[in-house]
Amino acid sequence: MIDMADVKRYYSNLINITTTPTEVVLDFGMLTQEHHEQKNAEKVVSVVLNPGIAASLVNVLGGAIHEHTEKMKKLIKEGKK
């Protein structure tokens, strides 16, 4: 288990992904209102993964998104009653 007490958290609304034969690089950025016209973003953080861990991330992230979507559907449905 990862101790999350001292972990820095960042907000990102933009991602760029590049790959090499041995790495998957996730560059997270922040696109602000003033940047929308320039199509330029402030780079927040880069995460470099090996392909195996990147594949695991895809599976875990897909499951988390599915779970979130199902919860939201349930809340919306309950709100319409």
N, C-alpha and C positions, 0 to 999 in steps of 0.2 A: 504494500500500500504506500502511496506517495503522501508524505507529510505536506499538506497544502497551506500550513500556517504562514510560511514566508514566500509563497509563490506570487510573483507579479502577474496581474491580470491585465489584459489589453482588450480594447474594443476594436474590431475591424469590420469594415463593410466592403472590403475588396480583397481578392486573393489572386495571385498569379502563381502558376505551377510550372516548373521546369524539371526536366529529368536528364540524367546521364545514365550510362549502363549500371552504375552502382548506387545512385542516389535519386531521391525525389525531394525537390526543394519547394517548400511552401512559403511564399513571400506574402505576408499579410500587410495591408495598408489601410489608410484612412482617407477616404474621399470626402472632403468637406464641401459645403455649398460653393465657396469661392473657387474650389478646384474643378467643379463640374464643367465650367466653361473652358478650362485649360486642359481637361482630360489628363490631369496629373494628380498624383496622390503622394501623401507622405508615407514612407515606409515605416511600419511599426515594428515588425519582427520577422526574422526568417527562421524556419524550422527545417532542418535537414534530416531526412529519414532514409534508412535502407529500404529497398523494395519490399521486403517481407513485413516490416513494421508498417509501411504505407498501406499494404494490402489489409493488414489487421485493422488499421484506422478506417479504411473504407467500410469494412464489415461493422465495426462498432458504431461509427457515425451513422451508417444507414439504419441500424437498429434504433439508435437514439432518435433519429428524425421520424421514423415510423411510429415509435411510442408517443412522441410529442404530438404528431398529427392525429393519432387516435384519441388522445386526451382532449385535444382541441375540438374534434368532431363531437365528442360526447358533451363537452361543455356548451357548445353551440346548440346542439340538439336539446339539451336540458333548458337552455335559455328561451327556446321557442315554445316551451310548454306553458 
